Amino acid sequence: MKIALTDRLGNLIEQETGENEVTLVVNREYGFEDILVFETKANSFVEIDIDPTFNSTIIYTPNGRIVYQIPEGPKRKAYHPEAFTGRQHRIMMKSVEEKSLENRRNLALNALDKRWDTGYYPHASANVVTRDEPWFEAKNAIDGHLNRDGHGAWPYQSWGGGLRDDLEFTLDFGRKVCIDEIVIYLRADYMNNHDINWESATIDFSDGSHLPITMIKSEDGQSFTFQEKKVNWIKLKNLKREVSAAFSALTQIEVYGVEG
């Protein structure tokens, strides 16, 4: 296993290797758009801890390579203000034991997800992002952060598509998983009626099945259970709200199950 830090052009700055676990300590400030490269075996699962402000994440990598560019500029506003700051950084990666993958867990969580195709999973995408602003990108709905009584930049990052009525959100697992529950946390900035809840939607599954759901105005997670399905992806669509002039958004989606 290897973790390498390069500059934005790919020039190596420093690296560290290990057998089943590796830690890279960087005693300098990150440069503009520095890149962290994680290498391991193909078709494997690794747990990565990239920053103290991030949720530790289990990632599936088909090709054994995870490339993560440190966000800069407006992109930073979707993250904690202290993320990637300072003169010391500790980045860790370790192999995930096969036995632990048999445990039921939230298979949607990926704090390292990015907007465009990453090549590692899970990965969230959407057909619309409000004004293309990073704090409204689909990845925010699987970062593990649940602040939902506001909107906009950190700590209220969410997936939002403005006032559109044709919104679709896709979660790709990158492999077959067995799932039986989906929990949806709607953004709940209900002060001054900024937000309104989606009242209904359809969840499509890669096996060709569909699940109509209804939602209520609540700050709590709303759970939808079903008979176990083996799928590669799910899609949230047909999102309907009562008032077309009020916003609805997704703070977080959790998908529970085991590896397929």
DOPA-771987 format. One record per residue (C-alpha): x, y, z; residue in three letters. Coordinates in pm, whole numbers. Example, Ala and Ser with C-alpha at 12.3 -4.5 7.8 and 13.67 -1.06 7.14 Angstrom:
% DOPA-771987
(rec (1230; -450; 780); "ALA")
(rec (1367; -106; 714); "SER")
% end
This chain:
% DOPA-771987
(rec (0; 0; 0); "MET")
(rec (116; 354; -66); "LYS")
(rec (10; 710; 2); "ILE")
(rec (181; 979; -205); "ALA")
(rec (152; 1358; -202); "LEU")
(rec (217; 1531; -533); "THR")
(rec (178; 1884; -661); "ASP")
(rec (-98; 1967; -909); "ARG")
(rec (129; 1866; -1199); "LEU")
(rec (198; 1522; -1051); "GLY")
(rec (549; 1589; -921); "ASN")
(rec (616; 1378; -612); "LEU")
(rec (655; 1568; -284); "ILE")
(rec (663; 1277; -39); "GLU")
(rec (525; 928; 9); "GLN")
(rec (495; 640; 255); "GLU")
(rec (437; 268; 206); "THR")
(rec (308; -18; 422); "GLY")
(rec (179; -374; 404); "GLU")
(rec (-179; -354; 537); "ASN")
(rec (-173; -6; 686); "GLU")
(rec (11; 313; 601); "VAL")
(rec (32; 662; 753); "THR")
(rec (169; 968; 577); "LEU")
(rec (258; 1269; 793); "VAL")
(rec (297; 1594; 600); "VAL")
(rec (484; 1864; 793); "ASN")
(rec (401; 2156; 566); "ARG")
(rec (104; 2349; 439); "GLU")
(rec (-66; 2199; 139); "TYR")
(rec (17; 2373; -186); "GLY")
(rec (-244; 2494; -433); "PHE")
(rec (-439; 2188; -557); "GLU")
(rec (-192; 1934; -416); "ASP")
(rec (-297; 1576; -483); "ILE")
(rec (-313; 1274; -251); "LEU")
(rec (-274; 941; -431); "VAL")
(rec (-370; 618; -254); "PHE")
(rec (-256; 288; -406); "GLU")
(rec (-357; -64; -303); "THR")
(rec (-468; -391; -460); "LYS")
(rec (-735; -382; -729); "ALA")
(rec (-1091; -473; -631); "ASN")
(rec (-1024; -406; -266); "SER")
(rec (-1171; -214; 26); "PHE")
(rec (-969; 39; 223); "VAL")
(rec (-1055; 264; 514); "GLU")
(rec (-920; 617; 472); "ILE")
(rec (-888; 896; 727); "ASP")
(rec (-788; 1204; 530); "ILE")
(rec (-848; 1492; 774); "ASP")
(rec (-973; 1537; 1134); "PRO")
(rec (-1283; 1718; 1006); "THR")
(rec (-1382; 1424; 779); "PHE")
(rec (-1568; 1105; 861); "ASN")
(rec (-1347; 800; 826); "SER")
(rec (-1460; 619; 513); "THR")
(rec (-1457; 267; 369); "ILE")
(rec (-1398; 293; -5); "ILE")
(rec (-1415; 30; -277); "TYR")
(rec (-1151; 75; -546); "THR")
(rec (-1181; -139; -863); "PRO")
(rec (-840; -42; -1000); "ASN")
(rec (-656; 0; -669); "GLY")
(rec (-596; 373; -714); "ARG")
(rec (-769; 668; -545); "ILE")
(rec (-673; 1020; -654); "VAL")
(rec (-794; 1307; -435); "TYR")
(rec (-712; 1667; -518); "GLN")
(rec (-716; 1901; -218); "ILE")
(rec (-1009; 2142; -274); "PRO")
(rec (-930; 2508; -326); "GLU")
(rec (-1118; 2836; -369); "GLY")
(rec (-1499; 2819; -356); "PRO")
(rec (-1482; 2438; -332); "LYS")
(rec (-1349; 2477; 24); "ARG")
(rec (-1682; 2624; 136); "LYS")
(rec (-1841; 2278; 126); "ALA")
(rec (-1596; 2164; 396); "TYR")
(rec (-1517; 2256; 755); "HIS")
(rec (-1320; 2586; 766); "PRO")
(rec (-1025; 2406; 926); "GLU")
(rec (-1014; 2122; 673); "ALA")
(rec (-671; 2082; 511); "PHE")
(rec (-529; 2383; 699); "THR")
(rec (-219; 2409; 915); "GLY")
(rec (138; 2283; 886); "ARG")
(rec (85; 1921; 989); "GLN")
(rec (-141; 1663; 826); "HIS")
(rec (-183; 1294; 910); "ARG")
(rec (-333; 1078; 638); "ILE")
(rec (-406; 711; 703); "MET")
(rec (-516; 413; 494); "MET")
(rec (-566; 53; 602); "LYS")
(rec (-703; -263; 448); "SER")
(rec (-1051; -367; 554); "VAL")
(rec (-1074; -728; 674); "GLU")
(rec (-1310; -943; 472); "GLU")
(rec (-1490; -1057; 786); "LYS")
(rec (-1578; -701; 888); "SER")
(rec (-1737; -643; 545); "LEU")
(rec (-2003; -899; 644); "GLU")
(rec (-2138; -653; 901); "ASN")
(rec (-2443; -445; 818); "ARG")
(rec (-2346; -81; 766); "ARG")
(rec (-2424; 239; 581); "ASN")
(rec (-2299; 156; 232); "LEU")
(rec (-2356; 510; 104); "ALA")
(rec (-2097; 689; 317); "LEU")
(rec (-1801; 837; 130); "ASN")
(rec (-1650; 1157; 267); "ALA")
(rec (-1395; 1156; -17); "LEU")
(rec (-1646; 1164; -300); "ASP")
(rec (-1614; 1431; -570); "LYS")
(rec (-1864; 1574; -818); "ARG")
(rec (-1736; 1409; -1134); "TRP")
(rec (-1660; 1040; -1188); "ASP")
(rec (-1390; 936; -946); "THR")
(rec (-1327; 569; -1025); "GLY")
(rec (-1384; 477; -658); "TYR")
(rec (-1707; 410; -472); "TYR")
(rec (-1966; 485; -345); "PRO")
(rec (-2018; 781; -579); "HIS")
(rec (-2311; 1025; -589); "ALA")
(rec (-2422; 1223; -893); "SER")
(rec (-2720; 1434; -996); "ALA")
(rec (-2866; 1578; -1314); "ASN")
(rec (-2883; 1929; -1162); "VAL")
(rec (-2674; 2123; -908); "VAL")
(rec (-2800; 2464; -797); "THR")
(rec (-2589; 2729; -975); "ARG")
(rec (-2311; 2466; -992); "ASP")
(rec (-2214; 2566; -637); "GLU")
(rec (-2003; 2305; -452); "PRO")
(rec (-2214; 2323; -135); "TRP")
(rec (-2509; 2193; -339); "PHE")
(rec (-2330; 1904; -514); "GLU")
(rec (-2457; 1547; -483); "ALA")
(rec (-2146; 1435; -294); "LYS")
(rec (-2259; 1637; 7); "ASN")
(rec (-2546; 1393; 61); "ALA")
(rec (-2308; 1106; 141); "ILE")
(rec (-2041; 1286; 349); "ASP")
(rec (-2188; 1177; 683); "GLY")
(rec (-2269; 1529; 810); "HIS")
(rec (-2625; 1588; 928); "LEU")
(rec (-2659; 1962; 998); "ASN")
(rec (-2987; 2043; 826); "ARG")
(rec (-3153; 2346; 989); "ASP")
(rec (-2993; 2587; 740); "GLY")
(rec (-2874; 2603; 380); "HIS")
(rec (-2565; 2699; 184); "GLY")
(rec (-2199; 2647; 272); "ALA")
(rec (-2060; 2444; 564); "TRP")
(rec (-2210; 2318; 790); "PRO")
(rec (-2526; 2307; 579); "TYR")
(rec (-2390; 2157; 257); "GLN")
(rec (-2653; 1942; 82); "SER")
(rec (-2763; 1825; -259); "TRP")
(rec (-2995; 2081; -410); "GLY")
(rec (-3127; 2144; -759); "GLY")
(rec (-3308; 2473; -707); "GLY")
(rec (-3675; 2493; -809); "LEU")
(rec (-3654; 2230; -1083); "ARG")
(rec (-3917; 1956; -1100); "ASP")
(rec (-3708; 1704; -1294); "ASP")
(rec (-3439; 1635; -1033); "LEU")
(rec (-3263; 1297; -1016); "GLU")
(rec (-3001; 1176; -769); "PHE")
(rec (-2799; 861; -837); "THR")
(rec (-2588; 661; -593); "LEU")
(rec (-2348; 416; -758); "ASP")
(rec (-2192; 147; -538); "PHE")
(rec (-1951; 27; -807); "GLY")
(rec (-2020; -338; -724); "ARG")
(rec (-2306; -562; -615); "LYS")
(rec (-2441; -493; -266); "VAL")
(rec (-2735; -636; -69); "CYS")
(rec (-2955; -362; 79); "ILE")
(rec (-3283; -353; 273); "ASP")
(rec (-3317; 1; 410); "GLU")
(rec (-3277; 359; 291); "ILE")
(rec (-3281; 655; 531); "VAL")
(rec (-3341; 1004; 393); "ILE")
(rec (-3260; 1326; 579); "TYR")
(rec (-3431; 1620; 412); "LEU")
(rec (-3278; 1964; 452); "ARG")
(rec (-3491; 2139; 713); "ALA")
(rec (-3433; 2512; 677); "ASP")
(rec (-3798; 2574; 754); "TYR")
(rec (-3739; 2921; 903); "MET")
(rec (-3931; 3180; 697); "ASN")
(rec (-4047; 2894; 473); "ASN")
(rec (-3718; 2878; 283); "HIS")
(rec (-3747; 2500; 256); "ASP")
(rec (-4043; 2272; 204); "ILE")
(rec (-4030; 1897; 221); "ASN")
(rec (-4056; 1672; -79); "TRP")
(rec (-4383; 1486; -31); "GLU")
(rec (-4322; 1192; -262); "SER")
(rec (-4059; 1031; -482); "ALA")
(rec (-3963; 707; -652); "THR")
(rec (-3653; 503; -580); "ILE")
(rec (-3531; 305; -881); "ASP")
(rec (-3303; 6; -829); "PHE")
(rec (-3056; -137; -1076); "SER")
(rec (-3241; -471; -1066); "ASP")
(rec (-3532; -302; -1246); "GLY")
(rec (-3760; -262; -943); "SER")
(rec (-3912; 62; -810); "HIS")
(rec (-4019; 184; -467); "LEU")
(rec (-4267; 474; -437); "PRO")
(rec (-4214; 666; -111); "ILE")
(rec (-4387; 945; 77); "THR")
(rec (-4206; 1195; 299); "MET")
(rec (-4313; 1434; 574); "ILE")
(rec (-4192; 1768; 706); "LYS")
(rec (-3939; 1653; 964); "SER")
(rec (-3581; 1707; 1074); "GLU")
(rec (-3550; 1337; 1155); "ASP")
(rec (-3427; 1068; 922); "GLY")
(rec (-3710; 895; 735); "GLN")
(rec (-3657; 520; 696); "SER")
(rec (-3785; 308; 407); "PHE")
(rec (-3744; -67; 441); "THR")
(rec (-3798; -338; 182); "PHE")
(rec (-3715; -698; 105); "GLN")
(rec (-3341; -737; 46); "GLU")
(rec (-3228; -641; -302); "LYS")
(rec (-2898; -706; -479); "LYS")
(rec (-2810; -389; -669); "VAL")
(rec (-2525; -187; -816); "ASN")
(rec (-2697; 150; -790); "TRP")
(rec (-3011; 332; -678); "ILE")
(rec (-3176; 646; -815); "LYS")
(rec (-3404; 899; -643); "LEU")
(rec (-3646; 1061; -890); "LYS")
(rec (-4002; 1195; -938); "ASN")
(rec (-3945; 1430; -645); "LEU")
(rec (-4264; 1624; -577); "LYS")
(rec (-4329; 1916; -342); "ARG")
(rec (-4650; 2104; -270); "GLU")
(rec (-4523; 2459; -331); "VAL")
(rec (-4313; 2505; -645); "SER")
(rec (-4169; 2837; -524); "ALA")
(rec (-4007; 2683; -212); "ALA")
(rec (-3682; 2486; -209); "PHE")
(rec (-3632; 2121; -122); "SER")
(rec (-3294; 1955; -77); "ALA")
(rec (-3129; 1637; 46); "LEU")
(rec (-2892; 1669; 340); "THR")
(rec (-2802; 1300; 363); "GLN")
(rec (-2895; 957; 232); "ILE")
(rec (-2796; 638; 411); "GLU")
(rec (-2827; 293; 256); "VAL")
(rec (-2801; -6; 488); "TYR")
(rec (-2697; -356; 397); "GLY")
(rec (-2397; -581; 337); "VAL")
(rec (-2157; -659; 57); "GLU")
(rec (-2307; -864; -222); "GLY")
% end
